[in-house]
Amino acid sequence: MEGLEEMNIFDILSNQMDDPRVAEQLGETVGAGSNQVQQLMQMGLPALLEALNRNAGTPEGARSLAMALEQHQDDPVDDVTVFLRNADTNDGTKILQHIFGNRNEQVQYNLSRQTGLDIGQVVSLLARFAPLILGLLGRQKKDRNLDEFGIPDLTSSINSDFGKSGKGDLMDLASRILDADGDGNIMDDLGKILGGFLKNG
């Protein structure tokens, strides 16, 4: 894999989402099929990014995220596959609560319904993705010498990269996952969107 200085965060995460070997390895780790894991990555990573971007949209949220990124700026994220396999899921679970707030359980439930993974598997996977994202963002914050006022631009630029790449549907999907109230109607639509994306992507 290229060094982090040569590859932006969108590229890194997109490569993970599209690599069946990553899905297979993570599937073995949590006892799930690789197809289910890949679906979880296709929805879960953008959902985490969208939630972080929303959090960074307020001064208090940006300040809190800046502090979290400083704690993760030296995490060993150069080898992403190894990091995901060895991630501290206890820490990751706490990060999820901070990122999703009072939507945490609903997001996990929505992702479970969409992928067929049980809640425990969803949490285990998200708890690996969350510290990875913070580690990658923390590295860029450190490299660019950003303060809390630069955090919103950092998070929004990654979401923008998704749109420019042709994966904008995944960010729309992420927003709907975050906002879905669990009544079933939106989730039926999500299944159609994701199915179309995976067939055409």
Phi, psi and omega in degrees: 000145179294156177297155183297332181290343182259357186223130180280170187296321178302314181300316181299310182291321180297319178298320178295317182297327187264355185267110181296336179292323177295315179298321180293315180296316179292325178299319177295324182293321184253003179072046182224161178288148183296326179296319178295319180295320180295321176298319179296320178295319182298331181258320187289318180296312176298325179295320177296316180295318180295319179294320177297319180295321177295318179299322182286353183282352175244151179304318180294318180294319179295321179295316180295318179293321178300319178294320179295320181293326177296327179287337184249007188292339181250017177296147184281072185263008182297321174254097188296319182298316178294320180299313181299321182292325186254012185300146176282098185287337175296314176294320180298322179296321178293321179297319179302318180297321179291320184289311185269342179059227184285359176264000189304307183294322180293319178298315179298319178297315179300316180292323177297316180298321184286327187260340185083000175284150175280166185302320180299319178292320178300312181297317181299320180287313179299325181289349172268323181289321185300309179293332176297312181298317179296323179295317179293315178295320179298321178297317180290323177301317181292313183296324182268357181056049182274143170260187184299334182285342178268353184293316180302320179294323180296312182289320182290330181293326179291316177299322178296323179298325177299315180297318182291336186277352186094001178255023180301330179301328180292326177288324174298318178300316181299318180298320182288326176296318180293327186263347183298138182263003176085012183281355176099328186294309181296322183294328175298318178294322181299321180299320179293317180297311183295318180300318178294321182294314183294329179286325185262345186281000000 
